[in-house]
Amino acid sequence: MAEVAWFENVLGSFNPIRAAALPAVVIDTARFRYHRTIFVSDTHLGTRGCKAEALADFLAHNDCDTLFLVGDIVDGWQLKRRWYWTDAQSRVVAEILRKVDAGTRVIFVPGNHDEFARDYTGRLFAGVEIAHEAIHETGDGRRLWVLHGDRFDGVIAYAKWLAHAGDWAYGMALRLNDTLSRVRRRLGLPYWSLSAFLKHKVKNAVEYISRFEEIVAREAEMRGVDGVVCGHIHHAEIRRIGGVLYLNDGDWVESCSALVEDAHGNMEILRWANPQQRYASRPTGAIAVVAAGKPAAAPVPA
């Protein structure tokens, strides 16, 4: 019950964001993309490592019919240790609620860092559906199993204390990464993740990622689905493993990546830290001014 009460208090703190009359928002429709589905995970709101400014910007410039929040959206592990919340993280929540108000279906599949929300599966909060897992049918009729993926992590399943220790060490690496990023910005250099680089250079980490992907894909094949969408390992990927399409939407502490689906069922990873993938070109350069909480004129589908 303590977990439930804590979650309700957190949700209560978001209410003023939605109820207050926010100022009009200026949206450049030439920098606006529309997708059939967006998958986002591992945002870790409530931590210093969360790239909330980039995430809020992504959500403001990418709309969809369905938004999947694929776990570790709010970092309950960190927030229970020490409260940390910024205006940028509040803007992320406001953008999600704005999509709900505009008619977007938002489905939240909790992960291990926001496992407290699993007590709420099957219920609605502020228009957001909470589900243990989901089946998504793509525009071309494929069935994708959507889950966070932590159930296939042996450390989470059998040595949770070690997972918490690893989380602390990972947080330290992200702080160092943020310091390096600030230096690179001052030097006019593009974004680069030290933590991601180290993780992909360490042999055991590479083997862990590969093993995780294969286990998840094997389970998806046993379930008879065409593919699987997950998060958890902070490694964006689209590849076929056996007879299954494996898709991981990445994270918003290192790669600033999301998985998107177009009207025909084509899947793509967008990396919002990469200027070349931000604000995909549009034929018009019109500027629309809309009141907060109300949708702009319908964009042209991508």
N, C-alpha and C positions, 0 to 999 in steps of 0.2 A: 504493500500500500504506500510505502514511502516513495517508491519509484513513481507510482501513479500520481501522487500529490505533487511531486517535483515537476513532472511533465505538465500537469495542469497549470502550475505556476508559471512555467516557461511560456505556455500558450497564452496565458492571460497577459503576459508582458507584451505580446504582439498585437493585441486588440487595438490599442490606440493608433497604431500605424494605419490600420484599415479604416477606423472610424473617423479619424481627423480629416479635415478638408485640406488635401495636399495641393500645392500650387500646380498650375498647368505645366505640362511637360512638352518640350519641343522635340519632335521626332523628325529626323531627316529620312524621308521615305526612300531615298536613293540608297540608304544604308540599312535597309530593313529586309530581312529574309523570312519567308514563310515555309514551314515544313509540315509534313503530315504528323510526324512524331519527333519529339526530342527526349533523349535519355541523358540524365545527369546524375552523377554519384560522387561520393567522397569529397564533399564540399567542406566538411569539418567546420561548420559555423560554430563560433565559440572558442576558436583557437587563433593564435597569432599567425599561424601558417596559412590560414584561409586567404585566398586571393579574392576577397569579397568585391573589390572594385571592378575587377575584370569579370566576375560572375554576374554582378548586377548589370554591367554593360552588355554582356552577352544576352541576358534575359530580356533586356529592354529592346534589343535589336533583332531578336529571333522569336517569332511567334509560331504557334502550332495548334493542331487539333487536340493532341494528347501530349502531356508532359509526364514522364516517368521520373520520379526521384528515387534512385536505385540504392539507397542506403548510405549511412554515415553522413547524413545531411547536417544534423546537429550533433556536435561531439559531446555526448553526455559524460564520457569519462573525464574530459577536461573540465567541464562546467561544474561537476561535483567536487573537483579538487580546488578550483579557483574560478570565480566568475570573470569572464572576459567577453565583452560585446562592444562592437563599434557601430557607428552610423552606417558605414558601408554594408555591414551584415544586416542591419535593419532594412536597408534598401533592397537587399536580396529577398528578404521575406515579403516586403511590399510588392516587389515585382511578381513573385509567385501568386500572391493574393489578387493582384491586378489581373493576372491571366485567368484566375478562377472567375472573377467578376465579368470578364470578357467572354466567358463561355468555354474556356479550355478545360478539358478533363484532366485533373491532376491526380496521379496515383503515387502514393508514397509507400515504398517497400523498405522497411527498416533494415539496418545493418547491425553490426556488433557494437559500434560506438553509440548508436541511438536505439539499442535493443529495448529500452524502456517503452518505446512506442509499440512494441509487439503485443503488449497487453491490450492494445486498442484495435487490433486487426478486425476488419469487417465494419468499422465505424467511420463516420465522417467528422473531421474537425476543420472548421472554417471553409468548408467546401472541398477539402482534400480527402480523398479516399485512402485509407490505410489498409494494406494487404500484406500478408506473409510472403506471397509470391504472386505472379500473374502470368497469363498467356496473352501475348499480343499477336494479332493477325496483321501482317504487312499488307501494303497496297496490292501486291501481286499474289496474295493468298497464302504466304508461308506463316507457319505458327512458330513463334519465338517464346521460349520460357524466360521470364524476367525474374531475377533474384539478385540479392547482394553478393552472395558467394562465400560468406564467412563459414558456413557449415562445412565447407570442404577444406578448411584450414585446420590442420592438426594441432597447431599451437593454440588456436582459439578453443578448439573442442576439448583438449586434454591438459593444457597448461596455461590457464588464463592469466595467472600471475606473471608468466613469462611474456605474454602478449602485452600486459600493462607496462612491463619493464622496457620492452621493445618500443612501445609507443612513446615513452619518455625519451629514449635515445633518438628516435625518429624526429621528435619535436625539437631536440637540440640541433640536429642536422638541418632542419628547416629554418631555424633562427640564423644559423650561419649562412644558409642559402639566401635569406632575405638581405643580410648585410652585404653579401657579394653582389646581389642584384642591384642594390642602391648604388654601389660603386660603379657597376657597369653602366647604369643609366646616366650617371654624371659624366662618364667617358663617351657617351653616345653609342654604346654597344647594345645589341639586341638582348632580349631576355634569354637566359640560359640557366638551367637547373643543375646545381652542383649535386644535390641529393639524388636526383634521377640518374645523373652520370655515374655516381659512385655505385648506386644500386645495380645498374646494368653492367658494370665492370666487375663486380664481385661474383665469382663463379657460383657460389651457393645461392645467391639471390637469383641469378639467371636460371639455375636449375629449378628453384622453387617456383618461379613464374611459369616455366614450361610445364612442370608437373601439375600445377594448379589448373592450367588451361586444359590439359589433357583429361584430368579427372572430371572437370565440369562438363566437357564435351561428351565424355563417355556416359555420364549420367543423363545428359540431355538425349543422347541417342537411345538409351534404354527407355526413356519416357515417350519415345515416338514423335518428338517434335523436330522441326526442321533446323532450329538454331537456338542459341541461348544468348541472352544479354545479361551481363553482370558487371560488378565493379570490384571493390575490395583491395586488389593488388596494386592499384594506382599505375596501371600500364595499359594504355589505350591500344586496342588491337582489333583488326578484322581479318580473320583467316579461316580457312576450312580445315577442320580436323576430322579425318575420316569422312563420314557422311553428314557431318553437322557443321553449320556455320557458327563459329565462335565470335562473339562481339563483346568487347569491353569498352566502356565509355570513358575510362581514364579517371581524372581527378581534378580538383581545383586547389591543390596545395603545391603541385609541381608543374604538371603539363598544361593546366587550364584547358581541358579538352572535354568535348561532349560528342555524343553519337546522334546523328540526325537521319531521318528517313524522308524521302520525297514522296510525291503522290503515286509514283510507280513502284514503290517498294525498294528503291535503291538506297543503300546505306553509306554514310560518309562520316568520318571523324573530323570535326572542326577543332582546331587548336587556336584558342582565342588570344594566346600570347604572341601568335605569329601575325604580324600586320598584313601579310598577304592573304590570310584567310579571314580577317576581320572585314566586316562591311563589304560583302560581295557586291560586285558592280550591279547597278540597276540602270535601266534606260532613262529614268526620269530623275530630276534633282529637286523635286518639290519638297517643301517643308510643311509638315502638318502640326498644328497645335491642338492637343487634346487635353481634356480635364483628366486628372488622376483618377484611375479606377474605371475609365471608359475607354473602349477600344478605338483606335484610329481607323480611318477608312481601310477597307480590306486590301491588303497587299496582293501583288501578283504572285501566284504560286511559283516556287522555285522549280 
